[in-house]
């Protein structure tokens, strides 16, 4: 979830936002209710130019959006309900770009971003109805060349981001989605080249939670359920590659990320995914000279990551995946440099990492994982001549990783 979406609110049909002094404690209460069950949200951005120095294009479409920024302790309660469709497309068509061409699209059914100072209690609920859809598309068309370019698409049915400082964020987050979610990022330069630096990325999520604490504890109870299909594709077709070319795609049914520094971190709850997830990175470049091509795709039914610097942590989750999980990375080229690529697919993945720079700290966890879905990963590359290839294909039904590292 990007912070540039902070000032944008799209397609909210019913909104209730109340702020009043709390009676139980000294915090201020924020109550938010948003219902948009027949959403028709469509954001379109387009740039057409013969030659330009720099181009910056952004398109954002959201069914419901909540943004809270505080300077003192607040309690936040929010319920967001989405149905219908939310679409964001950004297209740049240019002959030549001497600087940087940036094309970004973001689409969300429900979005909540909370920046909280002090101790705060939160209770957030997000739901995306079965049959609804969320799509983000970013496209760059180049006839000649683009010295550097960034093309990125992000889509999520439900997304929550919390940022805590100098206190603690405690509470519960529930997300439920039956929406079809797709993020598509495309670069077309069949008669042109990608210049010095090129990044093409697509990220799609059914449900996504990201929480970070800077000297602020994070203690969350989370429940995520996804039934919809989730697809992310990043594609590049070019006559010549960039000196450094990166193409990446990630699709996940349910995703949870928590990162804290010098404060306790804890996550407990469940992730249940029955929707198919598909991530594809596809590159077709003619002559890639002395270029380095970095290509990756990652597909996950359920994913949880907890990282911490200097204090105790606990990660306790039940993960159940019954959906198909597929990841594909392909590269085709003529003459050129090196190709570094990977394709990774996980039914369930849980990771806890702690750097215990302080004494007497512990990292604990209880993980239960069940996977019955098919898990497939494919890496493929072919070209005429080049420096070499390093590629990996990884398919895992259940993965749990705990890493504890000392201060050195």
VOPA-972747 format. One line per 3 residues: their letters; for each residue x, y, z of C-alpha. Coordinates in pm, 1 decimal, m for minus. Example, Ala and Ser with C-alpha at 12.3 -4.5 7.8 and 13.67 -1.06 7.14 Angstrom:
! VOPA-972747
AS = 1230.0 m450.0 780.0  1367.0 m106.0 714.0
END
This chain:
! VOPA-972747
XXX = 0.0 0.0 0.0  152.8 330.8 m106.9  148.6 648.9 97.5
XXX = 73.7 860.2 m211.1  m282.8 729.7 m185.8  m321.2 922.7 137.9
XXX = m504.0 1220.5 m11.7  m726.1 1019.4 m242.7  m1066.8 872.8 m160.4
XXX = m1260.6 699.3 m435.9  m1617.8 575.9 m463.2  m1729.8 572.9 m100.1
XXX = m2107.5 552.9 m97.8  m2161.4 554.5 279.3  m1914.9 699.3 526.5
XXX = m1937.4 760.8 897.8  m1640.7 919.7 1073.9  m1681.9 1023.5 1436.3
XXX = m1419.4 1167.6 1670.4  m1498.2 1211.7 2037.0  m1322.0 1196.6 2367.5
XXX = m1318.5 844.5 2505.8  m1493.3 772.3 2833.1  m1294.7 463.4 2933.2
XXX = m951.0 621.6 2900.7  m774.7 935.8 2789.0  m750.8 844.3 2422.1
XXX = m953.7 988.0 2137.4  m1189.5 750.8 1957.6  m1204.3 725.2 1578.4
XXX = m1506.9 535.5 1445.3  m1527.2 466.1 1072.3  m1795.6 286.3 871.8
XXX = m1782.8 259.1 490.7  m2013.1 59.9 263.0  m1969.2 46.5 m114.2
XXX = m2139.8 m269.6 m236.9  m2213.6 m165.2 m594.7  m1889.2 12.9 m665.4
XXX = m1800.7 128.9 m1013.8  m1460.4 283.0 m955.7  m1242.5 345.7 m1259.6
XXX = m924.8 558.0 m1257.7  m749.1 607.5 m1591.4  m426.3 791.4 m1662.8
XXX = m263.7 830.6 m2003.5  39.5 1013.3 m2141.8  130.5 1030.1 m2512.1
XXX = 451.6 1206.7 m2611.2  701.6 1207.7 m2893.8  1005.0 1285.9 m2678.2
XXX = 1029.9 1385.9 m2312.7  1281.0 1446.0 m2036.7  1087.7 1283.0 m1751.1
XXX = 737.1 1137.2 m1727.8  551.8 1064.0 m1402.9  206.7 906.2 m1424.7
XXX = m0.3 760.8 m1139.7  m352.3 614.7 m1133.4  m529.3 509.3 m809.3
XXX = m872.6 348.2 m773.2  m1025.4 255.7 m434.2  m1368.2 142.0 m326.0
XXX = m1325.3 251.2 37.7  m1034.9 440.9 188.3  m948.8 526.5 548.7
XXX = m647.1 735.6 646.8  m564.1 821.2 1006.4  m262.0 1020.2 1122.8
XXX = m227.3 1109.7 1491.2  16.0 1288.0 1720.5  m117.4 1133.6 2041.9
XXX = m287.9 815.3 2163.3  m596.5 718.3 1961.6  m825.4 417.8 1944.2
XXX = m950.9 329.8 1596.7  m1252.3 116.4 1506.7  m1333.7 64.7 1138.4
XXX = m1564.7 m149.3 924.5  m1525.2 m141.3 544.1  m1743.1 m336.1 299.2
XXX = m1675.1 m350.5 m75.2  m1855.8 m501.9 m373.2  m1854.2 m430.7 m746.6
XXX = m1530.1 m334.5 m918.5  m1231.7 m105.3 m865.3  m997.4 m47.9 m1157.1
XXX = m687.2 164.9 m1209.1  m497.0 182.5 m1537.6  m194.2 395.2 m1625.3
XXX = m53.5 399.3 m1980.3  250.8 585.7 m2108.0  325.2 587.8 m2482.5
XXX = 640.0 766.8 m2590.9  893.2 782.2 m2869.1  1193.9 855.9 m2648.9
XXX = 1260.5 945.1 m2283.8  1592.8 1105.7 m2195.9  1533.2 1081.4 m1820.2
XXX = 1296.3 852.5 m1629.9  952.1 726.2 m1730.6  751.8 629.2 m1419.5
XXX = 413.2 462.2 m1469.4  229.6 338.3 m1157.7  m120.2 206.5 m1093.6
XXX = m281.9 97.1 m766.5  m628.0 m49.6 m705.0  m792.1 m149.3 m374.0
XXX = m1134.3 m267.4 m270.6  m1075.1 m154.7 89.4  m773.4 40.8 209.5
XXX = m683.3 152.4 562.1  m362.2 336.9 652.7  m298.6 426.1 1018.4
XXX = m3.0 633.0 1141.5  m27.4 627.2 1519.8  178.8 792.0 1792.5
XXX = 140.7 671.3 2147.5  m55.4 371.9 2276.0  m343.0 284.0 2044.8
XXX = m605.5 10.9 2031.2  m739.9 m85.8 1688.7  m1029.1 m300.6 1566.2
XXX = m1045.2 m321.2 1186.9  m1275.9 m527.1 965.9  m1262.6 m542.8 586.3
XXX = m1473.9 m750.9 349.0  m1479.4 m781.9 m30.5  m1785.7 m958.6 m167.7
XXX = m1779.2 m1274.5 m378.4  m1794.3 m1186.9 m746.3  m1632.5 m844.5 m705.4
XXX = m1308.4 m754.3 m883.8  m1001.2 m538.1 m833.4  m764.0 m467.5 m1123.6
XXX = m450.1 m255.6 m1161.1  m270.5 m220.1 m1493.0  46.1 m24.6 m1574.8
XXX = 178.6 m10.6 m1931.6  480.4 157.0 m2092.3  500.6 170.3 m2472.5
XXX = 835.1 285.0 m2615.8  915.6 327.0 m2984.1  1275.6 443.7 m2946.6
XXX = 1434.8 434.8 m2602.8  1377.3 512.8 m2235.4  1699.6 591.9 m2048.8
XXX = 1541.4 463.4 m1727.7  1190.3 339.7 m1653.7  975.9 214.4 m1367.6
XXX = 646.6 40.3 m1443.3  453.6 m100.3 m1146.0  102.2 m227.3 m1068.0
XXX = m40.2 m310.7 m723.7  m384.2 m456.7 m649.7  m550.6 m584.7 m330.9
XXX = m905.6 m661.6 m229.6  m831.8 m568.9 134.6  m523.3 m385.8 257.8
XXX = m422.7 m253.1 600.8  m106.0 m69.7 695.0  m23.8 47.4 1047.5
XXX = 278.9 253.1 1148.8  336.2 298.3 1520.3  579.9 528.4 1698.2
XXX = 669.2 566.3 2066.2  391.5 359.8 2217.2  215.2 43.3 2114.8
XXX = m40.2 m74.2 1860.3  m268.1 m345.2 1998.0  m583.5 m493.7 1853.1
XXX = m753.4 m713.6 1597.1  m773.2 m713.5 1217.2  m1020.7 m928.1 1022.8
XXX = m1016.8 m955.2 643.6  m1244.4 m1159.5 418.2  m1234.6 m1161.3 37.1
XXX = m1412.2 m1340.5 m244.2  m1293.1 m1089.7 m504.7  m1090.8 m1162.8 m816.4
XXX = m769.1 m959.5 m794.2  m521.6 m892.3 m1075.2  m213.7 m672.7 m1115.0
XXX = m59.9 m647.1 m1461.1  255.2 m457.4 m1551.4  370.8 m446.0 m1914.7
XXX = 657.3 m287.1 m2106.6  636.4 m292.2 m2487.2  948.8 m173.6 m2669.3
XXX = 980.3 m421.1 m2953.0  1155.8 m170.1 m3178.1  1333.7 12.9 m2895.4
XXX = 1561.2 m30.2 m2596.3  1529.0 m2.7 m2219.7  1832.9 218.0 m2159.5
XXX = 2033.7 212.8 m1837.2  1786.1 102.9 m1571.6  1451.2 m74.3 m1603.2
XXX = 1211.0 m206.6 m1337.5  881.5 m381.3 m1412.0  682.3 m511.8 m1113.6
XXX = 335.3 m646.5 m1029.8  195.4 m730.4 m685.5  m150.0 m877.7 m617.0
XXX = m309.1 m977.7 m284.6  m644.5 m1102.3 m170.4  m580.2 m979.4 184.5
XXX = m272.9 m789.1 298.3  m166.8 m661.3 640.9  153.5 m468.0 701.5
XXX = 242.8 m333.8 1045.5  561.5 m170.7 1166.5  672.2 m26.9 1497.4
XXX = 956.1 214.0 1571.9  1008.4 185.0 1946.7  641.8 86.9 1938.6
XXX = 513.7 m260.3 2025.4  286.1 m440.7 1781.8  42.7 m697.8 1924.7
XXX = m214.5 m816.2 1672.8  m483.2 m1081.5 1647.8  m542.6 m1139.0 1276.8
XXX = m788.7 m1348.9 1080.4  m764.0 m1360.0 701.1  m979.4 m1559.8 459.2
XXX = m949.5 m1547.5 80.2  m1160.7 m1733.0 m176.5  m1094.1 m1526.3 m488.7
XXX = m838.3 m1583.1 m762.0  m523.8 m1371.0 m734.3  m298.0 m1307.4 m1032.4
XXX = 14.6 m1095.1 m1086.7  197.0 m1068.3 m1418.8  502.9 m864.5 m1518.3
XXX = 595.6 m875.5 m1886.1  866.4 m712.9 m2095.0  900.3 m727.4 m2474.2
XXX = 1193.5 m523.6 m2602.8  1438.5 m506.1 m2887.1  1718.1 m432.5 m2639.4
XXX = 1744.2 m464.8 m2263.9  1850.7 m216.9 m1999.3  2197.9 m243.2 m1850.7
XXX = 2017.0 m343.6 m1531.9  1673.6 m492.5 m1597.9  1449.4 m621.1 m1317.9
XXX = 1115.4 m795.1 m1372.4  922.5 m924.6 m1069.0  573.0 m1057.6 m993.3
XXX = 417.1 m1162.2 m662.1  69.6 m1304.5 m592.8  m63.2 m1403.4 m250.4
XXX = m399.2 m1508.2 m113.6  m329.0 m1384.1 240.2  m24.8 m1185.2 346.5
XXX = 88.7 m1066.1 690.9  405.8 m864.8 757.6  508.5 m727.3 1097.3
XXX = 836.9 m547.9 1165.4  936.9 m391.0 1497.9  1250.4 m227.3 1635.1
XXX = 1328.9 m210.4 2006.7  973.8 m309.3 2100.3  781.6 m634.0 2140.2
XXX = 626.1 m794.7 1833.0  345.0 m1049.1 1837.7  97.5 m1193.0 1587.6
XXX = m164.5 m1461.5 1653.2  m448.2 m1580.5 1434.4  m533.3 m1770.1 1118.6
XXX = m494.6 m1756.6 741.6  m727.4 m1959.8 519.0  m691.3 m1952.4 140.4
XXX = m898.2 m2146.4 m112.5  m841.8 m1922.0 m415.3  m586.7 m1993.5 m687.0
XXX = m277.0 m1772.0 m691.3  m65.7 m1721.0 m1003.0  252.4 m1515.7 m1048.0
XXX = 424.1 m1477.4 m1384.5  740.3 m1294.3 m1492.8  785.8 m1312.9 m1868.9
XXX = 1074.4 m1142.9 m2052.5  1145.9 m1140.8 m2425.8  1446.1 m926.2 m2522.6
XXX = 1642.8 m928.4 m2846.5  2004.7 m831.6 m2791.2  2078.1 m775.0 m2423.3
XXX = 2447.1 m687.8 m2481.0  2634.2 m665.7 m2149.2  2312.9 m644.9 m1952.5
XXX = 2214.3 m811.4 m1625.8  1860.4 m950.8 m1629.5  1698.7 m1014.3 m1290.0
XXX = 1368.5 m1202.1 m1311.0  1157.2 m1341.9 m1028.1  807.7 m1470.3 m958.4
XXX = 659.9 m1569.0 m624.2  317.8 m1719.3 m554.9  183.4 m1793.1 m204.9
XXX = m141.0 m1922.5 m67.5  m68.4 m1789.3 281.8  234.0 m1588.0 391.7
XXX = 339.0 m1450.9 732.3  663.6 m1269.7 816.5  761.4 m1132.9 1158.0
XXX = 1092.7 m948.4 1198.8  1228.2 m784.3 1510.9  1538.9 m600.8 1624.3
XXX = 1642.0 m624.6 1987.4  1335.0 m755.7 2176.6  1106.4 m1056.1 2224.2
XXX = 870.9 m1192.0 1958.6  589.5 m1443.9 1926.3  434.7 m1577.3 1605.1
XXX = 134.1 m1806.0 1642.4  m66.5 m1893.2 1330.4  m288.1 m2157.1 1178.0
XXX = m240.6 m2163.5 800.0  m468.6 m2363.3 569.2  m432.8 m2357.9 191.2
XXX = m652.4 m2553.4 m50.1  m602.4 m2333.7 m357.1  m366.6 m2398.2 m646.2
XXX = m37.1 m2207.0 m629.4  165.8 m2144.2 m945.3  479.2 m1942.9 m1018.2
XXX = 641.4 m1903.8 m1360.9  954.7 m1718.6 m1473.9  1058.1 m1722.4 m1839.3
XXX = 1330.7 m1545.1 m2034.7  1390.1 m1550.2 m2411.4  1672.2 m1357.5 m2576.5
XXX = 1927.9 m1348.6 m2857.9  2278.3 m1228.2 m2770.4  2381.9 m1074.8 m2441.9
XXX = 2493.5 m1078.7 m2082.8  2372.1 m1268.4 m1775.8  2035.4 m1391.7 m1653.2
XXX = 1959.5 m1434.5 m1283.5  1613.2 m1573.6 m1215.4  1388.4 m1756.9 m973.3
XXX = 1040.3 m1900.5 m944.4  901.8 m1980.5 m598.4  564.4 m2124.7 m495.6
XXX = 445.8 m2193.5 m139.4  115.3 m2326.5 m16.0  187.6 m2192.2 334.0
XXX = 492.4 m1995.4 445.7  572.1 m1855.7 791.3  897.9 m1682.4 885.6
XXX = 1012.8 m1532.1 1214.5  1345.2 m1347.9 1228.0  1496.6 m1191.9 1535.4
XXX = 1822.2 m1007.3 1593.5  1874.1 m1027.0 1968.5  2118.9 m743.2 2027.9
XXX = 1993.5 m718.1 2386.6  2044.2 m997.6 2645.7  1768.7 m1221.5 2778.0
XXX = 1544.4 m1193.6 2473.0  1342.0 m1476.7 2320.0  1184.1 m1566.5 1989.8
XXX = 886.7 m1799.9 2020.7  624.4 m1940.5 1788.3  353.7 m2199.3 1732.3
XXX = 277.3 m2271.4 1366.0  17.7 m2517.3 1230.5  10.3 m2563.2 853.3
XXX = m217.1 m2767.3 626.1  m183.1 m2765.0 247.6  m389.7 m2967.2 1.1
XXX = m349.3 m2742.2 m303.2  m123.3 m2811.2 m601.7  203.6 m2614.7 m584.4
XXX = 401.4 m2556.4 m905.5  713.7 m2351.5 m983.5  874.8 m2319.3 m1328.0
XXX = 1193.7 m2139.7 m1432.0  1289.5 m2141.2 m1798.0  1542.3 m1948.1 m2003.2
XXX = 1674.6 m1969.6 m2357.3  1904.3 m1749.1 m2565.0  2170.0 m1784.3 m2835.0
XXX = 2482.4 m1669.3 m2649.5  2548.0 m1495.3 m2319.0  2762.9 m1478.7 m2007.4
XXX = 2558.3 m1736.9 m1824.5  2244.5 m1818.9 m1627.0  2169.8 m1876.9 m1260.8
XXX = 1817.2 m1997.8 m1199.8  1613.7 m2169.0 m929.5  1267.2 m2321.9 m912.3
XXX = 1123.8 m2386.1 m564.1  788.6 m2545.6 m482.5  696.3 m2611.9 m117.7
XXX = 366.6 m2717.2 35.0  438.2 m2598.4 391.2  735.1 m2392.4 509.1
XXX = 810.5 m2262.7 859.8  1136.7 m2082.0 932.9  1269.8 m1938.9 1259.6
XXX = 1597.0 m1744.9 1252.2  1765.7 m1608.3 1562.9  2078.2 m1399.0 1520.3
XXX = 2297.8 m1241.3 1785.3  2411.9 m882.1 1797.6  2731.7 m954.4 1603.9
END
